[in-house]
Amino acid sequence: MTTSAPAAEIATATESGLDRLVYCRMSTADLEEAKRLAAQEDRKVSAFVRAMYRRGVAGFKADQAALAQTRA
């Protein structure tokens, strides 16, 4: 069994603790929303998506709604 170069790079990055890659399926609308919100938080989209899923999508949207109310 051989390991392709990308798989080897992923394994190395994970072992060294540099980053963990997360793959998820998102609709086009969700991806556009993630891009917009990532820009608001001055983050890369991938970092934003990881944070969003760690917090939970429902919890994240509740936090965003509360934040929007404080800004209004």
N, C-alpha and C positions, 0 to 999 in steps of 0.2 A: 504494500500500500504506500502510495506517495502522497506527500502533502503539497498542495499547490502553494505558490508564493503568497497569495493573499491570506490563505488560511494560516500559514506559518507566521505571517506578520501579526495577524489577530492574536494567535496564541502567545507570541512574544509580548505584545502590548498588554495582554491580560495578565500574564505571569509577572511582568515587571510592575504592575499596578498603575500603569499610565492612564488607562482608560478601559472602559468596558463598552463594547458595542451593543446597542439595543436595536433590534429590528421590530417594527410594528407596522401594521397596515392601517393607513389613515386615508380617509376620503379626501378628495381635492379641496373641499370646503374646509375640512379640519386642518389640512396642511396650510392653506392660505391664512386661516385664523392663527395657527401656530407661528407662522412667519411674522404676522403683524404684531402679535403679543411679544414675541422674542425681541423684535426691534424696540418695543416700548421698554423692555427690561434690559436692553443693551446686552443681549446674549446671542449666541449662535442658536440656530433652530434646534440642532441636536441636543444641546445642553438644556434648552427650554423644554423639549419633549420629555427628556429624562426626568427633569424636576416635576413636570406636570404629572407624570405617571407615578412618581414616588408619592406625591401629595394626594393623588387620587383625582380623577377628572372632576367628579362632583364637588369635592372639597375645593379644588382649584377654582372652579367657576363661581362657587359661593364667595371665595376670597376676592375674586375679581369684582363681583357685584358689590360687595361691601366697600371695596376700595373706590369704585366708581361713585358710590353714594357720598363718600367723604370728600371727593374732589368736586362734587356738584354744589 
